[in-house]
């Protein structure tokens, strides 16, 4: 067996974990596994934040639409024509003469 084939065969059998220098190999393997766990955890947290941002953007768009609709309704309610109609329904009519200014003088 050639040296490359023997090295590959030993690697596939896992002899690098059981020989004399296995302690160094185990430390590296544990370190790599810890890094992988940290990477997976951070990826999941990032995905969760992206989903939360998407939900919040959707809520923001809905609230913006409600705000615009409410503003439109308020503008219509403030229009002079709608105020005249409501006043007419209550029996009020616009003045035929302009209002008069009242002055109050206080004497000591």
PyMOL commands that set and color helices and strands:
alter all, ss='L'
color gray80, all
select helices_A, chain A and resi 3-13+15-17+22-78+80-89
alter helices_A, ss='H'
color red, helices_A
deselect
rebuild
show_as cartoon
